[in-house]
C-alpha cells in the first residue's frame, strides 16, 4: 500500500504544476532572430558604415542573449533592427542616385 500511496502522491504533485506557466517562461526566454536576418539583408546594400554598425549591434544582442541578459538583448536587437532599416533606406537612396546620374549623362558614342 505504501507504494500505491507514493505513486498517487507523485501523480498529484505532477498534476499541480500548471503547464501554462512553464510554457510562458520558455516562450519568454526564446531569442527572436528577426533582427539577424534583417541585418544580413542590409549588408547587401551599398551603405557600408551603417551596415557594419547594424551587424555589430546584432552580434552584441546575440551575445547578451547567450549570457542570459534577455532584456538587454531585446534592446540591442531593437537598435539593430532600426539601424538595419536605416542602412537599407540609405542603400536604396545611393542606388537611386547612381542610376539617376548614370542615365542622365547618357551614353553618346
C-alpha positions as CSV (number, residue, x, y, z in Angstrom):
1,X,0.0,0.0,0.0
2,X,2.8,2.4,0.7
3,X,3.9,2.1,-3.0
4,X,0.4,3.0,-4.2
5,X,0.4,6.0,-1.8
6,X,3.8,7.2,-3.2
7,X,2.5,6.8,-6.8
8,X,-0.7,8.8,-6.0
9,X,1.3,11.5,-4.2
10,X,3.7,11.7,-7.2
11,X,0.8,11.9,-9.6
12,X,-0.9,14.5,-7.6
13,X,2.2,16.7,-7.4
14,X,2.7,16.4,-11.1
15,X,-0.9,17.5,-11.7
16,X,-0.5,20.5,-9.5
17,X,2.2,22.1,-11.7
18,X,0.5,24.4,-14.2
19,X,1.7,23.7,-17.7
20,X,0.9,27.1,-19.0
21,X,3.4,28.8,-16.6
22,X,6.3,26.7,-17.8
23,X,5.3,27.3,-21.4
24,X,5.1,31.0,-20.9
25,X,8.6,31.1,-19.3
26,X,10.0,29.1,-22.1
27,X,8.5,31.4,-24.7
28,X,9.7,34.4,-22.8
29,X,13.3,33.2,-22.8
30,X,13.3,32.4,-26.5
31,X,15.5,34.7,-28.6
32,X,13.9,36.5,-31.5
33,X,16.1,36.1,-34.6
34,X,14.3,38.5,-36.9
35,X,16.9,41.2,-36.5
36,X,19.7,38.9,-37.5
37,X,18.1,38.2,-40.9
38,X,17.3,41.8,-41.5
39,X,20.9,42.8,-40.6
40,X,22.2,40.2,-43.1
41,X,20.0,41.6,-45.8
42,X,21.1,45.1,-45.1
43,X,24.7,44.0,-45.7
44,X,23.9,43.8,-49.4
45,X,23.0,47.5,-49.7
46,X,25.8,49.9,-50.6
47,X,25.8,51.8,-47.3
48,X,28.7,50.1,-45.6
49,X,29.4,52.1,-42.5
50,X,25.8,51.8,-41.4
51,X,25.7,48.1,-42.3
52,X,28.7,47.4,-40.1
53,X,27.1,49.2,-37.1
54,X,23.9,47.2,-37.6
55,X,25.8,44.0,-37.7
56,X,27.8,44.9,-34.5
57,X,24.6,45.6,-32.7
58,X,23.1,42.3,-33.8
59,X,26.1,40.4,-32.6
60,X,26.0,42.3,-29.3
61,X,22.4,41.4,-28.9
62,X,23.1,37.7,-29.6
63,X,25.9,37.8,-27.1
64,X,23.6,39.4,-24.5
65,X,21.0,36.6,-25.0
66,X,23.6,33.9,-24.7
67,X,24.9,35.5,-21.5
68,X,21.3,35.5,-20.1
69,X,20.6,39.2,-20.3
70,X,17.2,38.9,-22.1
71,X,16.1,42.5,-21.6
72,X,19.5,43.9,-22.8
73,X,19.4,41.6,-25.8
74,X,16.0,42.8,-26.7
75,X,17.1,46.4,-26.5
76,X,20.2,45.8,-28.6
77,X,18.1,43.7,-31.1
78,X,15.7,46.6,-31.5
79,X,18.5,49.0,-32.1
80,X,20.0,46.6,-34.7
81,X,16.6,46.4,-36.4
82,X,16.4,50.2,-36.6
83,X,19.9,50.6,-37.9
84,X,19.4,47.8,-40.4
85,X,16.3,49.6,-41.8
86,X,18.3,52.9,-41.9
87,X,21.0,51.0,-43.8
88,X,18.5,49.6,-46.3
89,X,16.9,53.0,-46.9
90,X,20.4,54.7,-47.3
91,X,21.4,51.9,-49.7
92,X,18.3,52.4,-51.8
93,X,19.0,56.1,-51.9
94,X,22.6,55.5,-53.1
95,X,21.4,53.1,-55.8
96,X,18.7,55.7,-56.9
97,X,21.3,58.5,-57.1
98,X,23.7,56.3,-59.0
99,X,21.0,55.3,-61.6
100,X,19.9,58.9,-62.0
101,X,23.4,60.2,-62.6
102,X,24.3,57.3,-64.9
103,X,21.2,57.5,-67.1
104,X,21.1,61.3,-67.2
105,X,24.6,61.5,-68.5
106,X,23.6,59.3,-71.4
107,X,25.9,57.2,-73.4
108,X,26.7,59.2,-76.6
109,X,29.1,57.2,-78.7
